[in-house]
Amino acid sequence: MQMSICQYLLALFLNIYKNTILATRLLTELGIHALYLDRGLMRIFYAFLIMFCSVFLFLLPLTEAAYDFKTDIRTDTFATETAAGITSVNETLFKPLYDSDIATVDILSTLATDVPTTTTYNATSRQLWISGLTASSNRSLEVSYDIDSLTGFPAIATLLDKVPFIWMLIIIAFAPAALFAIFTGRT
């Protein structure tokens, strides 16, 4: 019996579901028997399916999810006045900045001429140095920053620190282990 490529691909896809009534009826209507699909071709199909699943697993944002679980966003508001010739201020945050990472700090000013940026952060005193302010002006600065949400749970924090490494090991080991199982007949 000669099959077209479309019929063969359909039979290949439906062979996964060959135990269902729908797949059996479709295969019978096309005049294709599931037994025509040889084991080698199914192994190749499963290998491609595993590679697709590996890419899909790699695209999951698990690292960002772990970071979002470990941190909360805190917003502090400061009434600030700068003198003549002074374009920066030093403000003390109410909570410690997570990992002293000033890249996560967002600053908004009520003064339109301000372009506030974070210069430095002192973890001991929780002081944040803000520059880019207009001299001789009053404003309100709104500082949003990440804080540690797991301060009372160090075991969970340690586990979440290891999640990206564990996830990469799983993704790297998934494809070779699955391919080994398929091609050695342990499917």
C-alpha positions in Angstrom: 0.0 0.0 0.0 1.4 3.4 -1.0 0.7 6.4 1.2 1.1 10.1 0.6 3.4 12.2 2.9 0.4 13.9 4.5 -1.2 10.5 5.3 2.0 9.2 6.6 2.5 12.3 8.9 -1.1 12.0 10.1 -0.6 8.4 10.8 2.6 9.1 12.6 0.9 11.8 14.8 -2.1 9.6 15.5 -0.1 6.6 16.3 0.6 8.2 19.7 -3.1 8.1 20.3 -3.7 4.7 18.6 -5.6 3.4 21.6 -8.3 5.9 21.3 -11.4 5.2 19.3 -11.1 8.5 17.2 -7.6 7.7 16.1 -8.5 4.2 15.1 -11.4 5.4 13.1 -9.4 8.0 11.3 -6.6 5.6 10.5 -9.1 3.0 9.2 -10.9 5.6 7.0 -7.6 6.6 5.5 -6.8 2.9 4.9 -3.8 3.1 7.1 -3.0 0.7 9.8 -1.0 1.8 12.8 1.3 -1.2 12.4 2.8 0.3 9.2 4.7 2.8 11.3 7.9 1.2 12.1 9.6 1.5 15.5 12.6 3.4 14.1 10.4 6.2 12.6 8.6 6.5 15.9 11.9 6.8 17.7 12.8 9.7 15.4 9.4 11.3 16.0 9.8 11.0 19.8 13.3 12.5 19.6 12.0 15.5 17.8 9.2 15.8 20.3 11.7 15.7 23.1 13.8 18.4 21.5 10.7 20.6 21.2 9.9 20.0 24.8 13.4 20.9 25.9 13.2 24.2 24.1 9.9 24.9 25.6 11.2 24.1 29.1 14.2 26.4 28.5 11.8 29.3 27.6 9.9 29.1 30.9 10.7 32.1 33.0 11.5 30.1 36.1 14.5 32.2 37.1 12.4 35.4 37.1 9.6 33.7 39.0 12.1 32.7 41.7 13.4 36.3 41.9 9.9 37.7 42.1 9.0 35.2 44.9 12.1 36.2 46.9 11.5 40.0 46.6 8.8 42.6 47.2 8.7 46.1 45.9 8.8 48.8 48.5 8.1 52.5 47.9 9.3 55.3 50.1 8.5 59.0 49.7 10.9 61.7 50.7 10.3 65.5 50.8 13.6 66.9 49.6 15.1 70.4 49.3 18.3 71.2 47.4 20.3 74.3 48.0 22.0 76.5 45.4 24.6 74.6 43.5 23.6 71.2 45.1 22.2 68.6 42.6 22.3 65.5 44.7 20.9 64.2 48.1 21.4 61.4 50.4 18.3 59.6 51.6 18.0 56.7 54.1 15.7 53.9 52.9 13.3 52.4 55.4 14.3 48.8 54.5 17.5 47.3 53.2 17.9 47.1 49.4 17.8 43.5 48.2 21.4 42.4 47.4 22.4 46.1 47.4 21.4 46.1 43.7 20.9 49.7 42.7 19.8 48.7 39.3 16.4 47.7 40.8 15.8 51.3 42.2 13.3 53.5 40.4 13.1 57.2 41.4 10.3 59.5 40.4 10.3 63.3 41.2 7.4 65.7 41.4 9.7 68.3 39.8 9.7 68.0 36.0 13.3 69.3 35.5 14.7 66.6 37.7 16.3 63.5 36.2 17.0 61.5 39.3 19.5 58.6 39.2 20.9 56.4 41.8 24.7 56.7 42.3 25.6 54.6 45.3 24.1 52.7 48.1 25.6 52.0 51.6 24.2 48.7 52.9 25.2 49.3 56.5 23.4 52.6 56.9 20.8 52.0 54.1 21.7 55.4 52.6 21.0 56.0 48.9 22.8 58.7 47.0 20.5 60.3 44.4 21.9 62.7 41.8 20.5 64.5 38.8 18.3 66.9 40.8 17.7 70.6 40.0 19.5 73.0 42.4 17.5 75.4 44.6 14.3 73.4 44.5 11.7 71.6 46.6 10.3 68.3 45.5 8.9 65.0 46.6 11.0 61.9 45.6 9.3 58.5 45.3 11.8 55.7 45.6 10.7 52.2 44.6 13.2 49.3 45.3 13.3 45.6 45.9 13.4 44.2 49.4 13.8 40.7 50.7 10.5 39.0 51.3 11.9 35.9 52.9 13.8 37.4 55.8 12.3 34.9 58.3 12.7 31.9 56.0 16.4 31.3 55.3 16.0 27.7 54.1 13.5 28.7 51.4 15.7 31.6 50.4 18.7 29.3 50.0 16.6 26.8 47.9 15.3 29.6 45.7 18.9 30.8 45.2 19.7 27.3 43.8 16.6 27.1 41.5 18.3 28.5 38.4 21.2 26.1 38.6 18.9 23.1 39.3 16.6 24.1 36.4 19.5 24.3 34.0 20.7 20.8 35.1 17.2 19.5 34.5 17.0 21.0 31.0 20.5 19.9 30.0 19.9 16.3 31.4 16.4 15.9 30.0 17.1 15.6 26.3 20.1 13.1 26.6 18.3 10.9 29.1 15.1 10.8 27.1 16.9 10.1 23.8 18.9 7.3 25.6 15.6 5.8 26.8 14.0 6.0 23.4 16.9 4.5 21.4 17.6 1.8 23.9 14.0 0.6 23.8 13.0 1.7 27.3 10.1 3.9 26.2 
